[in-house]
Amino acid sequence: MPELPEVETIVRSYRPRLEGRRITRFVSRWAKQAEPSVAAVRRGIVGKRIGRLWRRAKFIVANLEGGRRPAHLLIHLRMSGRFEWADDRGREHRHIRAFFELDDGNRLLLCDARKFGKIIYTTDFEAATRHLGVEPLGRSFTAAAFEKRLRGRARQLKPLLLDQSIVAGLGNIYVDEALFLARLHPATRSDQLTTEQIRALRTAIRTILRQAIRRRGTSFDAVYPGGGMKRYLKVYGRTGLPCKRCQTPIEALRIAQRGTHICPKCQPTNGKQRT
């Protein structure tokens, strides 16, 4: 699933060709993706101009202009969604679930092999995103605010950081990488962290996300190609390979039913690094 850096990369890539364009046609080939319905999405977006294209958590957000009241189109790519441009050279596009025609003649395709993606039209953006937590790269993600969120919950760090209502946009890859950078075991309870550890974790999260955005995210297969962060990952996907910090073999665990990668020396369960 694309995480915050991948979605941010997609937004930056498509912004020049989408902002200012008017949507002239919308076709859905998988009705379950559209909310509140295919007809409602079509009525809401056709004829509207795309203003600002931006990101909220893992959602691609388009501000829609030209209606009686503010409206938004939200797209979540989920496990296998991706955008592609239709072309005139006869290239075959697989798993097309929806497409948007624009006033410049271009057609934007939403391809999604597993059909988990979402296309949402709303005139109440706050209600549609009420379930999302703080943006980790935003100004409101202060050390004090983060400490308050962690202190108020007695949960393991890994599932807590994956909870989109706590910190929005994080996924498996960058949670593992941030915990490694902060030298914290993913099973550590959030209410047992020191203030120093919380500040280190906040810094690690922001550092990892910024590095990944600069490298256009992480690419593992054809679903999300082009990302260069894979070469810089320290623990994720490196089971059995030596830790780049201490040479101890990286271990794979399952925490809260999620595959997790750690260095057992750098991230001990008791919080004390081995010597």
N, C-alpha and C positions, 0 to 999 in steps of 0.2 A: 504494500500500500504506500503510495506517495505520502511522505511526511512533510512537515513545514518547509524544509529547504527545497524539496522537489516542487511543491505547489507554488512557492515563491518564484522559482525558476520558470515555471510554466507561465505564470502571470507576466513576468518581465518579458518573456519571449513573445507572447501574443498581444501584449499591450499596443505596440505600434500599428498592428493591422486590425485591431478591434475597436479601439477607442475612437469615437466619432462616427462609427458606422451605424447605419440603421438596419434593423432586422426585418427582412421582407417576407420570410417564410420560415416556419418551424414544422418539422416532421418527426414524429416519434415512431420507432419500430418496436419498442418495448414499453408498454403503457405503465408498468409497475414502477418505472424509474421516475415518472413525472408526478410532482405534487403541487397543488392538491389534485390535479388531474391533467391529462394531456390537453383537453379543451381549455382548461383554465390557464395553463401555461401559454398556449397559443394565443388566446385572447389578450393575455397580459403583456406579451413581449413583441408580437408582430406589429410593426409600425413604430416601435420605440427605438430611440437612438441610445447606443451604449456610451455612457459618460466615462466615469472613472472605472478602470478594471483593477481590482486589488484582491488581497487575501485576508480572510479571517479564519484562523486556525488552519484546518485542512480544506476549507472551502474556497473555491474561486468565486469572486463576487463581482457582478457587473451592476453598476448604478444605471438605471433605465430612465431616460429623459423623454419628455413629450406627453406624459399623462397628466391627469388632474391632480395626482398626489404622488409623492416619492414611491418608487418601486424598485425591487431588486431581483436579479436572477442569481441564484446560488447553484453551483455545481460541485458535487463531491465525487471524486474519481474512484474512491474506495479501492478494492483490491487490484483491478486490472484496467481501469478506465484510462483513456488517453485521447488527446486531440490530434486530428490530422486535417490537412487541407486537401480537398478534392482538387484534381488537376485535369487538364485536357489531354493528357498523354496516355490515357487508358490504364493507368496503374490500378491494380486491384486493392481495395481496402477491405480488410476482414472485420467481422463482428461490428458492423455499423448499427448502433442502437438509436441514434437520433442525428439530425443535422439542422444547421441554421444557415439560411441563405441571407446574404448581405447585399446592400444597395450598390456595392462595387462589382457585383457579379460573382464574388467568391462564395464558396460553400464550406463551412466548418463542420467537420464530422466528429461525433462522439463515438469512439469505438470502445467496446467493453465486452471482453470474452466471457466474463463470469456474471455479467448483468447485475452487479451490486451497486453501480453508481446511482447518484441522485441528481435530478434536475428540479429545482424548487423555484417557484415564483411566489413572491410575497410583497405585500404593501406594508408589512409590519416587521421590519428587520430586527428590532429588539426582541420581539416575541420569538422569531424564528431562530435566533442565536442565543436565547436566554440560558440554554444549557451549557454554554461554553465558558470556560474559565479564562484566566488572565492570559494575555499574549506574552510569551517569554521574552520577546525582544522589544516590548512596549515600555513606556515610561512607568506604568503602574506596577510593573514587576520589580518592585523594590525588595531589598533584603528584609525589611520589616514586614512587608505584606506576605512575602514567601514564608517567613518564620511563623507568622500567624496561621497560615493555612496548614503548615506541617504540625505545629504544636496542637492544633485542635483535632487531630486525627491520630489514632494509634494503628497505623497500617504499614505494611512493608513498603519500602521505597519504590520498588519496581512497579507494582500495580497502581500505586498512588500516582506516580508520574505519568502513567499511561491513561489515567482517568482524565478525559477531556474537560470535565467540569472543574478540575483543579488547575491544570496548566494546559492550555489549548495548543494543539499542533504537534506534540511530541508523539513518537512512535517507538517501536522496538529498537531500531538501529541507534537512534540518538540518545535514548535513555541509557542503553548499555554503555555507549561511549562517554556520556557525561558522568555516569557513576564511576567509571574507571578513572577519568581525569580527576574527579574529586576524591578518589581513593575510598569509596564507600561500597560496602557489600549491598547488593540489591534487596536482600532480605531484612536489612536493618529497619527497625520500627521508626517511623517518622517522629514520634514523640520522645525518642531517646537521643536525638541528635543535639549536639552542642550548637551554640550560636555560631561558632567558628566553622563548624561543618556545614551548616545551612548556608552560610555566606559562600563557602567554597563550592557547594553544589550549584547555587545560583550562578556563580561566575562560570562554572564548567558548562552549564546548559547554554548560556549565551555564547560562550566561546565556540562550542561545538557547532551550534546552529549557524553562526556567522561563517565559520570555516566551510561548512557544507554549502551554504549559499554561494560563496565565492567560487566553489568548485562545481557548481550546478547540480548539487545533490549526489546521491549514490545510485549507480547503475549496476544491476545484477543480471538483467535479461532484456529482451526486446520490448517489454511492456513500458519500461522507462529508460530509454537509451540516452547516452550522452553525458551522464554524470561522472565526475572525476574523483569523488570523495572516497570511493572504494579503496583506492591505493593508500589512503591515509588512515583507515580504520585501525584502531588499536586492539579491539577485542571481538567485535561483532563479526561472525562468520570465520573466525580464525581458530576454531577448536583444534587443540593439539599443537599449534604453532607456538614458538617462543614469544613471550611477552616482550614488546619492544622497549620496555623500561627495565625489566629485571631478568629476562630470559626464561622465566618459569612457564611451562606449557599452559596455554589458555584452556579453561574448562567450560563445558556446556552444562547448564542446569535448567530445570523447569521450575519457575516460580509463578504461582497463580496461573498455571496452564500456559505460560508463555515461555518460549525458548529464550534463554538468557546466557550471556557470555561474560566471564570474569577472569581476572588473574587472581588465583587464590593467595598469592603472596602480597600483592598490592592492595587487595580488597578482602582482608580477612573478616570472618564473622564477628570477632571480638573488637574490631575497630583498631587493632594494633598491628601495624605492619611487621612482618618477619624480618629478621636481619640475616 
